[in-house]
């Protein structure tokens, strides 16, 4: 029998027997929905394979410890607040052996013991798994020290994550909000009973859920039974031999079909087809919904809009990621604050986009910065516990004044601890880490964000962020590659040209550096190194100094 090294996730439902005893029908229905709407799609979306199902528990195999932990965190996030289903999850890296339809070995034994050791709603991982995680996941786990597990000969260092009520509160508030748009994704249906087709259907469901959820103005949930008044996405996957056909239909809240498509593929190429199909469907759905929801909001007079509707309007306006979009969105956040002076989301977004606009060098951000920024920071301090974006934004504003990086680190760590897979948290954590001089953490966050936040308004800018982090980390070739790729999506985002100017200059390509700087100064004509450093000197870090040195060599005035 052949052994192989894998990451094993063990999951078990807490109190399953008692639940069955109290309400067998309701428990089995909840379990079926959980497997169809959450567990199966999330596992498949993270390239996992369910190798054993025990009714109230599962063993899942992954090729990557990071994918296993990301999957575990997302499953627990999505289960937060569920009235019946509560899981314990354990993850370990170890040798396994497959025999018939079962799995054995050290990886399985330890993962199962870690699952039993975890608290209800929590996750326990071994030290070997923790050592494989990047800076986006490590803040989520606490060191529980060396522990002796039942029937495991050696003591193991265990790291634990206990779920807080923060995620459940956010999901509940948005789940019943009237300002946000709502989309129910019906799990991808297929009548083909082949395991690889079933896994493909689950993978498509998971990918669509993750991609569409990155849109700030949209609340997405996978549901077998869509809620009334939601947009509804229904997808059927048909297979004949190796031929695949996906049929997707989008319905508006009144039940009218507003979009449909058919996409063909080949089972032998299912992984690439899954990726391109998920992206194609996500883009079309968001385009149709954004147009419809923008039209709906435009029909509501400003005086009659709620604070939440003004907030969502701001989310939609910033999708362009350019200077005009930034100005329009901040104006919408200000309207939201006029209607609700305690709106933590609006404060967070207004502070963030004003700070980001000033850092990039957009002059349209200056009036907001000079006239409102500090007042927003002062008035929102008591709300930071409610909103991760606001918490990081206020800490960053303080850092700009006093250079104390500790509160920024704490805010980033707390945000990642609560929502390590949330695209918005990853984006803000990445930028805040970069601006306070911690390029390595920033790079980890940017890379993960680029995967989960494909349709977030910061996605294009994140390419500039990861490129900037690469320059600061000394990897000029990667910086040039990322910035060049970013220019394919936007040739008006100044950071791409600034990165190219610095990275080319530092790698001895002065002609290319000067050409990039000319294009940068066309977009930000008054920028100097001193004015840049006055707003953001990257915490005075060695990486920041390296970045500025490249810009000097390219010809940016002092």
Secondary structure by P-SEA (a helix, b strand, c coil): cbbbbbbbbbbbbcaaaaaaaacaaaaaaaaaaaaaccaaaaaaaacccccccccccbbbbbccaaaaaaaaaaaaaaacccccccbbbbbbbbbbbbcccccccaaaaaaaaaaaaccccbbbbcaaaaaaccccccccccccccccccccccccbbbbbbbcaaaaaaaaaaaacccbbbbbbcccccccccaaaaaaaaaaaaaaaaaaaccccbbbbbccccccccbbbbbbbbbcccbbbbbbbbbcccccccccbbbbbbccaaaaaaaaaaaaaaaaaaaaaaaaaaaaaaacccccccaaaaaaaaaaaaccccaaaaaaaaaaaaaaaaaccccaaaaaaaaaaaaaaaaaccccaaaaaaccaaaaaaaccccccccaaaaaaaaaaaaaccccaaaaaaaaaaaaaaccccaaaaaaaaaaaaaacaaaaaaaaaaaaaaacccccaaaaaaaaaaaaaaaacaaaaaaaaaaaaaaaccccaaaaaaaaaaaaaacaaaaaaaaaaaaaaacccccaaaaaaaccccccaaaaaaaaaaaaacccc
